[in-house]
Amino acid sequence: MNDDRRHAFRHSREDRVAAEQVPDTPQTLSPTYRLAFADEEFLCRDELRPVRLQLELLKPEMAMNEAGVTSTVVLFGGARIPAPEHKDRARTPQLAALSHYYEEARIFARKMTEISLAAGGNDWIIATGGGPGVMEAGNRGAEEAGGKSIGLNIVLPHEQAPNRYVTPELCFNFHYFALRKMHFLMRAKAVVVFPGGFGTLDEMFESLTLIQTRRMKPIPYLLFGRDWWEKVVNWDMLAEAGTIAHEDLSLFRMVETADEAIEAIMGWDQAK
């Protein structure tokens, strides 16, 4: 739509202001009098769920388009894995031992962001869940390289606040897990998965299923930490049992270091 047509009608913001300036009467104070798009109680009704789903699809999409985000490198990983300098505060000795993955995520994100900036800064942009732990490491590494990064937060009873390294204009908050997952993968050019809990496992298996079923095209898909992932998931048993095909094991690759991951991503097409 051209500018002339867009401004042919009175802007909704103007009417919202005007609607708040009328005298208080029983009629104007009635909830039914509120403009529908400015009525929070109305928008939160169960019947408006389809509208809220659409809004959560549109808002981040429009903001990322405006920021010039063309493609992303998605980084999944545990919120509870501490930075090495804070591993003495970890909840368990096992979490403290996983702190080196925070550092690998930070190095990986910094180096990927350097590659992104060398290519113009709109491709290979780091995208995380925006929270603490491995997610923080990803956003932190991108900031250290001087680039932007995305944080896709979600409202949770805990661990939901965005970390301070997310680029502010690319920091989003979701109500619906489904829409958040869509935004993780809509621009994904690669996925890297670090050790984590239920959330990480959910994100990993859902995205692998999308690739396995060809709902999503194959992309570089890397799991950090062979020892961890082979203990958590018996991949070979799944293939031997026939619940997945043996060729499905080639949908992902195990790596140990940031440099190994970057080499795998940059050489993915040749390897295929």
Summary of the structure (lengths in Angstrom):
residues: 272
radius of gyration: 22.0
end to end distance: 42.8
largest distance: 73.7
contacts: 828
relative contact order: 0.11
helix: 54%
strand: 11%
